[in-house]
Amino acid sequence: MTKKEEKAIQVPKLEVISKEGLERTRDRQCYLPKTDIYEIDGEIIIVADLPGVDQKSIEITLEKNILTINTYANVNEIEGFTIAYSEYEPGDFQRSFRISDEIDRDKIEALVTNGELRLRLPKAETAKTKKIAVKAG
């Protein structure tokens, strides 16, 4: 097997959130979702992988400049089958981001599709880059 083939089939382990200093009301693992952050055209886009999560099980809050994503994944067992081998341990997801005052809080949008959450955080008008015209004198 070549190096390229090996990389194509590797499964990254989900990072588990430490239980220290964390009070949870659910007795299951809590994972830190893999996340990409982009900055384009005067806005920040956050893309988080949340496998097994749908719209009803996502809670997004913004309090004191902390944007928090909490999800509660459901376990989908296949009827009539028993698991012979499993690499997946079901659990919840949690991730927090500190945002600045440059973000327009009233215009934040969230969309989930097939286990991928996209958060759109537009910058406030006062925070957008402005070009200053230079005049000849």
N, C-alpha and C positions, 0 to 999 in steps of 0.2 A: 504494500500500500504506500503510495507516495505521500509526501507532506501535505500536498493540496487536498488529497482525498481524506486524510486523517482529520484535517481541520473542518471539512464539510460535514462530518458526522459527529463531531464532539457536541456534547450537551453541557452548557454552562450550568453550574449549580446556582440556585437562588440564594441570595444573601438573606439570612435570617436576622431579624431584629432582636437584639439582646433583650432578655426579660428583666435585666437589672434596671431599676428606676422606672419601670413601665407597669402600670396596672391595667390588666386586661380582664374583660368580663367574659371572654370566650376562651375555652380551653383548647386552643389549637395554635399552630405555628403562625407567625406573622412575618411576612417577607417584605423586603425592600425592592420595589419593582424596578426593573431596568428602565432607564429614562434617558431621552435625548432632549437637548434644549437648543433651539434655533432662534436667531435674531434676524428678522427680515422686515423690510418696509415699515419701520416704526412700530413693530410689535414683537413680542416674545412668544414662541410656540413651544409648548412642552408636550412631548409624546412619551407616554408611559405604557409598557406592556403589562397587561392585567389579564392573563389567561383564565378563562372560566368565569369572568365577571360580566354582568350585564348592567344596563342602565339603572335598574331598581336597586342594585346592591352597592352603588357608589355614593359616597357622601363627600362633598368638597366644601370646606369652610375657609373663611378668611377672617382672621382675628389678630389684631395688633401686628400687622405686616407679615403674618405667617399664614401661608396658603397650605392647607393640609388635605391630603387625599386619603380617605379610608375606604376600603372595600371589603366586602364579605362574600367570598367566593363560595358557590354551592358545589357539592360533590355530585357528579353525574355518574352513577353506577350503571353499568350495562346489565339489563335484566336477563336472567338466565345464565350468566357467566360468573365465574369466580376468578379472581386475579391470581395468575401464576407467577408473575414478576412485575414489580412496579418501581419506577424511578421517581414517581411524582407523589409528593405528600401534600394533600390539600391544605390550604391555609388562607389567611387573609393577607391583604397588602396595606401598607401604610407608608406615606412619604410626605415630608414637609419641606417647604421652600420659603426662604425669607425674601420678600419682594420690597422694592423701594417705593417711594412716593411718586416715582415716574410712571407707574402703572395706573391706568384709568380703571378703578375698581368697579365702576358701574357697567363697564363694557366687557368684562371677562366672560368668555363662552367656553362650554365644554361639550364634547361630542365623543361618544364611544361607539366603535364599530369593530365587531369580531375580536374583542379582547384588547383593543388598542384605544387608549384614552388620549384625546388631543385637547389641550387647553390653549386657548388663544387669549393672550394678555396684551391688549393694545396699550401703547404708551399714551400718556396724557399729552394734549396739544402743547403744553408748556415745556415738555421734556423732549419733543421731537427736534431733530437737527434742522436749523434754518440757515439758508444761504444768505449771506450779506452781499448786496450789490456794491461793487466798487465803481466809483465815478471818477472820471478824469477831471483834474482841476486845473 
